Amino acid sequence: MNSFFSNIAQSFTNNMITEQRYQMILEGLQVTLLITFCSAILGTLLRGLVCWARMSRRAWLRRVAIIYIDLMRGTPVLVLLMLMYYVFLAPVKTTGVNVAIITFAMNISAYIGEALRTGIESIYKGQREAGLALGYTPRQVFGRIILPQVVRKIMPVYLGEIISLLKGTSIVGYIAVMDMTRASDLIRSRTFDAFFPLLVTAIIYFVIAWLIGLLLNSIMERRRVKTTIAAIVLVLLGALGSVPAIVEHYEDHAETIPPLFRQLEGKSVGTIIGSIQDIALTRYAPQADIHRLTSITDLLASLQNGKIDCFCGENITITANPEIAEAADTIDAGMPPSPIAVCFKLGDTELQQDFNQFLAEIKADGSWNQIMNKWMYCKDLSAMPIPVQRGTGKSLTVATFPGLAPYNYLRMGKPTGYEIELVTEWANRRNYRLRYLFMDFASQIPAVQTGKANMAIGSIAVTEERQKNVLFSDGYYSGRILFYTRKGEIESIFRN
């Protein structure tokens, strides 16, 4: 029992206290609450418009409302969110938070609008006629007789939609919004603890959902004390994100900061969450507006749409992707190369040593140079053959991030690339069978730690902190960090 509580205390310290990571959760909570309440208010206003159009006597207006409702119902919120961010609202210079508020408001208005229409139509028409007979105007009949009954009827549905909205905001990290879930992902990418940050986030979501339910039910039941308490607690929780953390200013380590990182203050910089570039930006450019995304495709789209000023990535990305070379200029970040390697669970020295022996074999017989040159200097990745497995023996599960060509990417739905051919060659020589788990970058190491995968190979750079949590093979490539800017904008962003 003492060991259990000791582990909990250690996890709390590592995930929340070290580097004051709790501040990321609080700031993410503030963003989550802001999106939830602003979307709920705007969506509630829009629902009246949707309901009015849906019940209009004009056929064309009803048709427009039906099409709108069907679109909102039939389109996944994540797809709608990314369409709004990268396509429809791309020309508008607005933040991801604003895009999220508009998107969720549009989505929830369709559902609540239909609930409102159903509630209105369920009221016996005789009540309307009786109100008019008593001398009320049609507006007074609706406001004093119909609407109070409708509100009571649809409140359970309304509360359910608001709770769903709260939970749905967990996807806003896909458009580089640092909400509570994305803050949890960022902490996991630093500590590689797959349990504690997620548990804390789940508990906070539960508490917020319970408080929102208490607030809305208390308003309906006209319990002023409970309403006030719930409202005050929610406001205080949101305000906690604005409390400044006591942080060590990066200029205290000015002599260790690469010069280009100094020039990122106040600029919007993209990176893949959990990557070595993310770690470098967090450490050397804390005053930058860091947008953490999940793929090179999203980084390039954000760069082209003006959402970010530049992004931080690997040097091999531009040599193997002509479309990126055509759209972006690059400049070396001035950091030493980072070895990239396969990682294994702590204690699994057998697989680690086996893979290291394999690397030594292919370096000695020339296969390593052949494989590396084939992929690193490829002109057309779409024409490259997909590595074929021939092993029939022991099955191994491989966690991988297929988002960085030519290291690792998907072609015709199958994994391929330099890393995939490397690990396939190893498996074929050792008679292993490989099963791949595709995931985002930050989830690879936790997948190995928790036993979901025997190994991970997905452009994982070796760092001192990561070596405390997993075993690494010998490096099979050394990557350099570059900054990518729009064509002709390097000098305007990096003056020296």
Secondary structure, DSSP 8 states (H G I E B T S, - for coil): -HHHHHHHHHHHIIIIIGGGTHHHHHHHHHHHHHHHHHHHHHHHHHHHHHHHHHT-S-HHHHHHHHHHHHHHHHS-HHHHHHHIIIIITTTS---HHHHHHHHHHHHHHHHHHHHHHHHHHHS-HHHHHHHHHTT--HHHHIIIIIHHHHHHHHHHHHHHHHHHHHHHGGGGGGGT---HHHHHHHHHHHH--SSHHHHHHHHHHHHHHHHHHHHHHHHHHT-HHHHHHHHHHHHHHHHGGGS------GGGGGGGS-HHHHTTTT-EEEEETTSHHHHHHHHH-TTSEEEEES-HHHHHHHHHTTS-SEEEEEHHHHHH-HHHHHHEEEEE-----EEE--EEETT-HHHHHHHHHHHHHHHHHTHHHHHHHHHHT-S-GGGS--------SSEEEEEE--EETTTEEEETTEEESHHHHHHHHHHHHHT-EEEEEE--GGGHHHHHHTTS-SEE-SS-B--HHHHTTEEE---SEEE-EEEEEETT-HHHH---
